[in-house]
């Protein structure tokens, strides 16, 4: 199934050293489209967010998927500044549009997490801590990763008809999510599935967590 995306890179007058949640809050409140916050009447509009906010290497960016891509294109000309904890002038906006077929593949494809992957909830974190053997921990994370990919597909209306297999090589990172300390993972993984660049996996994808990039694309 081909998915339409728009990826906005916001070139600001100086590096942005703030959380993607602040970027999300500013854009969602400024423009008012419910899809920008993914909230409606106290619930989520989509189980997999159609707009995902990221700050990568001090550069803010926003990924729009399907309807989210259309909305981002509509508002992009009106984003001339960012009022976060600090104020930033947007000097240039670069938009990359594409249609990408999200699907199973015959060969394994290698990706890396360019922002920490929040793989664990309260229950799975306890289980992770109880596992002492590193091979078992790796297999545990492999299963969670496949589950995250399947959840993404379900949220996008994509049916996966083939068994997915993943292999991970990850590093543990101490992170904060919603002001709560937790662990995340960076590093690389391989899976027999095609994922578009800058899509997020796991918890907190609307706020930039778990952003993936395919090997060889930057």
N, C-alpha and C positions, 0 to 999 in steps of 0.2 A: 504494500500500500504506500503510495507516494504522499508525503506530507509537505505542505507549503510552510516555509519558515522565512522570517526576516530577522537579521541580527544587526542591531544598532550599536556602533561603537561611538561613545561620546568623548571627543577630545577636549579636555578642559585646560584652563590656563595654568593649572598646577596639579600635581599628583593628588589623588583622593585616597586618604588613609582613613576610611570610615567603613562602616558595615553596609552590606548590600540591603539590609532591612531598612536603613534610613533612605536609601535611594528608592526602594519600593514605596515607602510611606509618602515620600514627596511626590513622585510621579502619579500615584493612585489618587492622592488628595487634590492635586492640581487639575487633573483632567476628568476625574469622576466616573470613567467607565468602570463598571463592576469587574470586568475581566482583568483589569490591571491589578486588582487586589485579590482576585479569585474568591471574594466573599460576597454573600448575599443572604440577608436575614439570618445572620449568625452561623451560616453553613458555607461549605465550599461549593463553588459552581462546578468545578471539574476536579476529579480525583488526581489527575495529572495536570498541573498548572499550565495554562496556555501562554503565560507571560512569566519570564524568569529573569531576575535581576542579578547582576554579577559585578564585582569589582576585582579585576585581575591585574596584578602588577601596578596598582594605582590608577588604572583606567576603568571607568564605569562602562558597562554595556548592558543591553537588554535583548533577550531572545523572545521573539513572538512566534507562536505556532498556530497555523490555520487562522481562526478569527483573531487571535492575538497578533498575528503578523499584519493583518489588515488595519487593526487599531493603531499599531505602532507606526505604520506608514502615514496614517491620518494625522497623528500628533507630532511627528518628528520635526516638522518645520517650526513648531512652537516651543521646542525645548532650547532655550537660549541661556539658561542658567540652572544651577542646582543649588537649592537651599537645604543643606543637610545640617550637621552640627556647625559646619562652616559653609561659606558661600563660594561657589565656583562659577566661572564664566565658561560656557560651552562655546568653543571656538570653531569646532567642525564636527559634523556628524557623518559617519560613513555607514552606509546600509548595504548589507549583503543579503540578497534574496536567492532562494533556491527551492527546488522540489527534490525531496530525498525519499528514496524507497527504503523504508524500515522493514527488514526481513531477515529470515534465516539465511545463512551462507554455508557453502560447502567447506570453506577453509576458515581457520581461526584468524580473527583480526585482532591486532594489538591496539590498545588504548591506554591513555594515562589519565589519572585524575589531576586536573589542574587547580582544583579547590578540594579541600578535605571532604571525603565521603563519610557521611554520618550513617553508618550501617546499623547501629545498635539502638534498640529501645531499652526500656528498663529491664524487661524480662530477658532479652537476648544478651544484654551486657552482663547480667548475673551469670548466665550460662557460659559466656565467653571467658569470664574470670575463673570459672570452675574448671575449664579445660586447661590442663597443664602441658599436654603434648603439642608441640608446635605444628605438626602435620595435621592433627585433629582441628586445631584452631584455623588452619588454612582452609581445610575442607568446610568447616563451619561458615567461614566468610564466603567461600565459593558458592555455597547454597544460598546464602543471603543475597549475594550479587545477582544470581540468576532470578531469584524471587523479585528483586527490584526491577529487573528488565521486564519480567512478565507483568508486573504491576503497571509499569509505564505503558506497555502495549495495551493492556486492558483499558487504561484511562484514555488511550487514543483510539480505541475501537479496532485494534489490530489483533487478529487471531494468530497465535503461534502454533504451528502444527508439528514442529520438530523438537526433539529433545535438545536442550541447550546445555553446553558444557563450558565451564569457565576455569581459568587458571590465573591465580593472582600472585603478585609480588609486591607487597604493601609495607608501608612504614606507619607506625602509630604516631599520631599527632594529638597534642592537647589543644582543645578548641572550646569555644563558648557558643552555645546556641540558645537564644532567648535568655541571655544572662546566666545560663546554667552551664557549669563546667562539665565537659564530657570528652570522650576520645573520638577522633576521626582517623581516617586513613588516606594517605597519599601513596602514589606509586603507579604501577601499571598492571594491566590485566589483559588476558586474551579470551575471546568468546566467539562462538560461531554465529554471530549476529551483527547486522549492520546498524549502527547507531549514529545519528548525525552529530557533528561537532557541536559542542557547547550545550548539549542536552544534559540535564541533571538526573542523577540516580540517588535513591535513598531518601532520608529525611531532609527537609529544608530546601528543596530544590528551587522553590520560588524566590528564596533569598540567597541563591548562588551556591549552595552546597552540592558536592558530588558532581561537579561539572567535568565532562569527559571530552577528550580530544583524541582523534585517531592518529596513530603513529605515521609520521611523514607529512602531516598537514600543518606543521608549525611548532 
